[in-house]
Amino acid sequence: MAPHLAFTRLIHSDWSVDSRKRWTAIAICTKSEWYVERVEPTPPEAELLDYLFDETHLTLAGFDFVIGLPSFYIDQIKSAFGEEFVFPDLLTALAEKRWTNFFVVAARTDDISLTRPFYPHRALRGVRREHLVSRLVCTSFDQLLRQCDRTTVRRRAASPLFWTLGPKQVDKAALSGWREVLVPARQRKARLWPFDGALASSASHFLTIAETYPAESYRHVGINLHSGMSKRKQGHRKKALAGINDWCSSNRIVLSKEVGEAVEDGFGARKSGEDPFDAFAGLIAMIEVAEGRRQPSPDSNIPAQEREGWILGQTDLPIDGPVGASMFR
């Protein structure tokens, strides 16, 4: 069992390019339990940042967007510019002139470059993955995956970084999260896990930010969203959450009246109930890590984590063989 961490507040945000689909769940640590006080729409950027930096708490904040870069891309940047840097260095470098277009998704194949790697701006006839592979000088599309994105024994690969098409694409959400949250948070001295050291060493700082993946976290707690079920359906969400009250009772987690009612209701009848559902699921999984009942990451893979980033609470390593198609993201 991992050590209990000293964080006094956990915040989990289910993120989206569309600000209307962003939801945040919050838990406070008391002397004897974790109190899940609310699940609510995520406030605008400035308000969110001020809330994150509330110095009355030691906060671990999880965000459902990619926080890191694949090793292949890091190697390409080093080859082109003679610089060895990882993700936090990029957040600082983005202020430099040569990175001006980094947040501008390439509309044409010729627009793709190391400093403008996201593609395509929108789906057009003839747009292919091979365009991105060719322009970034990859040998395969799989090189755009980090270790933690690859297929494991329990799930297929996540969607690769830089490719912006498909209903489960994460890249534009990552861009908005980096621009709206991480760059300003880093300017205010937020720590980024795992780049700034072990999670235990971060627990004495006012704010530490980590990457989460709700679909990975379901199986870490009492949320049973099985194959064939859809989190967009209220009935399926209610069924998936049927055991969560017992789970919480067994693990010293208390839900506020409002959160308890929302859980009982499957977070409402609308399809968009999937967003507060994921915000809540990710938060409960974060409590498992904070309490030391789950490792933040596999101990055997520290170098890759510190270079590429990692998903909080994912302890499975990638399996050998070809990377599967995107399943969850």
DAFEN-V758328 format. One record per backbone hydrogen bond with DSSP energy under -0.5 kcal/mol. CO is the residue of the C=O (numbers start at 1). NH is the residue of the N-H. If there is no record, write none. Layout:
[[CO | NH] [CO | NH]]
This chain:
[[8 | 29] [9 | 60] [10 | 27] [11 | 62] [12 | 14] [12 | 25] [13 | 15] [13 | 64] [14 | 23] [17 | 19] [18 | 21] [19 | 22] [21 | 23] [22 | 42] [23 | 14] [24 | 40] [25 | 12] [26 | 37] [26 | 38] [27 | 10] [28 | 30] [28 | 35] [33 | 30] [33 | 35] [34 | 36] [34 | 254] [35 | 28] [35 | 37] [36 | 256] [38 | 26] [40 | 24] [44 | 48] [45 | 49] [46 | 50] [47 | 51] [48 | 52] [49 | 53] [51 | 54] [53 | 55] [54 | 57] [57 | 59] [58 | 8] [58 | 9] [59 | 61] [59 | 208] [60 | 11] [61 | 210] [62 | 13] [63 | 65] [63 | 212] [70 | 73] [70 | 74] [71 | 75] [72 | 76] [73 | 77] [74 | 78] [75 | 79] [76 | 80] [77 | 81] [77 | 83] [78 | 82] [83 | 85] [86 | 89] [86 | 90] [87 | 91] [88 | 92] [89 | 93] [90 | 94] [92 | 95] [93 | 96] [96 | 99] [97 | 100] [99 | 102] [101 | 104] [103 | 105] [106 | 120] [106 | 121] [108 | 111] [108 | 112] [109 | 112] [113 | 116] [116 | 113] [118 | 106] [119 | 164] [124 | 127] [128 | 131] [128 | 132] [129 | 132] [129 | 133] [130 | 134] [131 | 135] [132 | 136] [133 | 138] [134 | 137] [140 | 143] [141 | 144] [142 | 145] [144 | 161] [146 | 149] [146 | 150] [147 | 150] [149 | 158] [151 | 319] [155 | 152] [157 | 327] [160 | 163] [162 | 119] [162 | 164] [163 | 171] [166 | 169] [170 | 174] [171 | 175] [172 | 176] [173 | 177] [174 | 178] [175 | 179] [176 | 180] [177 | 181] [177 | 182] [178 | 183] [181 | 185] [182 | 186] [183 | 187] [184 | 188] [185 | 190] [186 | 189] [191 | 193] [191 | 209] [192 | 196] [194 | 197] [198 | 202] [199 | 202] [199 | 203] [200 | 203] [202 | 205] [206 | 59] [207 | 191] [208 | 61] [209 | 193] [210 | 63] [211 | 312] [213 | 216] [213 | 217] [214 | 218] [217 | 220] [217 | 221] [218 | 221] [218 | 223] [221 | 223] [222 | 224] [223 | 225] [224 | 226] [226 | 229] [230 | 233] [232 | 234] [233 | 237] [234 | 238] [235 | 239] [236 | 240] [237 | 241] [239 | 242] [240 | 224] [241 | 244] [243 | 247] [244 | 248] [245 | 249] [246 | 250] [247 | 251] [248 | 251] [248 | 253] [249 | 252] [252 | 34] [254 | 36] [256 | 260] [257 | 261] [258 | 262] [259 | 263] [260 | 264] [261 | 265] [262 | 267] [263 | 266] [265 | 268] [270 | 273] [271 | 274] [272 | 275] [272 | 276] [273 | 277] [274 | 278] [275 | 279] [276 | 280] [277 | 281] [278 | 282] [279 | 283] [280 | 284] [281 | 285] [282 | 286] [283 | 287] [284 | 288] [285 | 289] [286 | 290] [287 | 291] [288 | 293] [288 | 294] [289 | 292] [290 | 5] [292 | 2] [296 | 313] [296 | 314] [298 | 301] [299 | 302] [301 | 305] [302 | 306] [303 | 307] [304 | 308] [304 | 309] [305 | 309] [310 | 211] [310 | 312] [311 | 314] [313 | 315] [314 | 298]]
